[in-house]
Amino acid sequence: MQQRAIVHPFVSKEALTPTEAESRFAFIYETYHKRIYNYIAYRVNCHFTAEDLTSQVFERTFIKIGTYSENKSPFEVWLFAIARNTVNDYYRSLKSSRLFSLTGLKELVSGKKSPESLIIEGEFNDQLQQALQSLNARERNMIALKFGAELKHTQISELLGISENNVGIILFRTMKKLRKLLGSVESE
């Protein structure tokens, strides 16, 4: 059986034993898991779905790591492109089947907070989710990349193929729009 060489910043270009490949992939997983999960959680707003999609991202990464080329983009940008595409695939699959999900309710009920604090937190989360849904897909994606994935403007610009200044302007305007939306929701 022939071993496939894994090429990325954390792995050398020579063929690796399965144990070496596994330990190096574990390093990638430990380094990026939290940020990938946060990015996806911002995009899907459901803990269980975010966990499932995060595992899909790392499965795809493990399968496709041999195709990574550091000449094309930094590893982190490549990894978040896989995450973005995984979320986009998820939303495409939802369009074909509209099912009612109880996961949001399950998360709300399973908490150990008081009923009053759950209601207040739920109302705020509903308002925030409503405000985020009023943004266009590009704005929501940039918010998720900036605050969920904690990427810098430079990394977002590379990932989306726009200038760093444009990223800053779009994020500034989007945050201003969110503040306005949340202010109008609070005044109702």
C-alpha positions in Angstrom: 0.0 0.0 0.0 1.4 3.4 -1.0 1.5 6.2 1.5 0.3 9.6 0.4 2.4 12.7 1.2 0.6 15.4 3.1 1.7 18.9 2.3 0.9 21.9 4.5 2.8 24.2 6.8 2.8 21.7 9.7 3.8 18.7 7.8 7.0 18.2 5.8 6.9 17.3 2.2 8.3 13.7 2.6 6.0 10.8 2.9 4.9 10.2 6.5 4.1 7.1 8.4 0.4 6.9 9.5 1.4 7.7 13.1 3.3 10.8 12.0 0.4 12.0 9.8 -2.1 11.3 12.6 -0.1 13.3 15.2 0.4 16.2 12.9 -3.2 16.3 11.9 -4.1 16.2 15.7 -2.0 19.3 16.0 -4.0 21.0 13.2 -7.2 19.9 14.9 -6.2 21.2 18.3 -4.9 24.5 16.8 -8.0 25.3 14.8 -11.0 23.4 16.2 -12.3 26.2 18.5 -12.0 28.9 15.8 -13.7 26.7 13.1 -16.4 25.8 15.6 -17.0 29.5 16.5 -17.2 30.5 12.9 -19.7 27.8 12.1 -21.7 28.5 15.3 -22.0 32.2 14.2 -23.3 31.1 10.8 -25.8 28.4 11.9 -26.8 29.5 15.4 -27.2 25.9 16.7 -24.7 24.1 18.9 -25.5 20.6 17.6 -25.4 21.6 13.9 -22.2 23.5 14.5 -20.6 20.4 16.0 -21.6 18.3 13.1 -20.4 20.7 10.5 -17.1 21.3 12.4 -16.5 17.5 12.2 -17.3 17.6 8.5 -14.7 20.4 8.0 -12.0 18.4 9.6 -13.0 15.2 7.8 -12.8 17.1 4.5 -9.5 18.7 5.6 -8.0 15.3 6.3 -9.1 13.9 3.0 -8.0 17.0 0.9 -4.8 17.9 2.8 -2.7 16.4 0.0 -4.2 19.0 -2.4 -3.1 22.0 -0.3 -0.5 24.2 -1.9 1.2 26.9 0.2 1.9 28.8 -3.0 -1.8 29.5 -3.5 -2.8 30.7 -0.1 -1.9 30.4 3.6 -3.0 27.2 5.3 -5.5 29.0 7.6 -7.2 30.7 4.6 -7.5 27.3 2.9 -9.0 25.7 6.0 -11.6 28.5 6.5 -12.5 28.2 2.8 -13.4 24.6 3.5 -15.4 25.7 6.5 -17.2 28.3 4.5 -18.0 25.8 1.7 -19.3 23.3 4.3 -21.7 25.8 5.7 -22.8 26.9 2.3 -23.4 23.2 1.4 -25.4 22.8 4.6 -27.7 25.8 3.7 -28.1 24.5 0.2 -29.3 21.1 1.6 -31.8 22.9 3.8 -33.4 24.6 0.8 -34.4 21.2 -0.6 -36.1 20.1 2.7 -37.8 22.3 5.2 -38.0 20.4 8.5 -38.8 21.8 11.9 -35.9 21.4 14.3 -36.2 21.2 18.0 -32.5 21.6 18.7 -32.8 25.2 19.6 -35.5 24.4 22.1 -33.5 21.5 23.4 -30.5 23.8 24.1 -32.7 26.4 25.8 -34.4 23.8 28.1 -31.2 21.9 29.0 -29.4 25.0 30.6 -29.0 25.3 34.3 -30.0 29.0 34.4 -33.2 30.3 36.1 -36.3 30.5 33.9 -36.2 34.3 34.1 -32.6 34.6 32.9 -33.3 32.1 30.2 -36.3 34.1 28.9 -34.2 37.4 29.0 -31.3 35.7 27.3 -33.6 34.0 24.8 -35.2 37.3 23.9 -31.9 39.0 23.4 -30.6 36.1 21.3 -33.8 36.2 19.2 -33.3 40.0 18.7 -29.7 39.4 17.7 -30.6 36.5 15.4 -33.4 38.6 13.8 -30.9 41.5 13.3 -28.3 39.1 11.8 -30.9 37.6 9.5 -31.8 41.0 8.1 -28.2 41.3 6.9 -27.3 40.0 3.5 -25.3 36.7 3.2 -22.0 38.5 2.6 -22.4 40.7 5.7 -23.3 37.6 7.9 -20.3 35.7 6.5 -18.0 38.6 7.3 -19.4 38.9 10.9 -18.9 35.1 11.4 -15.3 35.3 10.0 -14.4 38.3 12.1 -16.0 37.4 15.5 -16.6 33.7 15.2 -13.4 32.6 13.6 -11.4 35.5 15.0 -9.7 36.1 11.7 -7.8 39.4 11.0 -8.8 41.7 8.2 -5.9 40.5 6.1 -7.0 36.9 6.4 -10.6 37.8 5.6 -9.5 39.7 2.5 -7.5 36.8 1.2 -10.3 34.4 1.9 -13.0 36.5 0.2 -10.7 38.0 -2.5 -11.3 41.6 -1.6 -9.0 44.3 -0.3 -8.2 44.7 3.4 -9.6 48.2 3.4 -12.8 47.0 1.8 -13.1 44.4 4.6 -12.8 47.1 7.2 -15.4 49.3 5.5 -17.9 46.5 5.1 -17.4 45.4 8.7 -17.8 49.0 10.0 -21.0 49.5 8.0 -22.3 46.1 9.0 -21.8 46.8 12.7 -23.4 50.2 12.4 -26.3 48.6 10.7 -26.6 45.9 13.5 -26.5 48.6 16.2 -29.3 50.5 14.4 -31.3 47.3 14.0 -30.8 46.2 17.6 -31.7 49.8 18.8 -34.9 49.7 16.8 -35.8 46.3 18.2 -35.2 47.4 21.8 -37.5 50.5 21.3 -40.5 48.3 20.3 
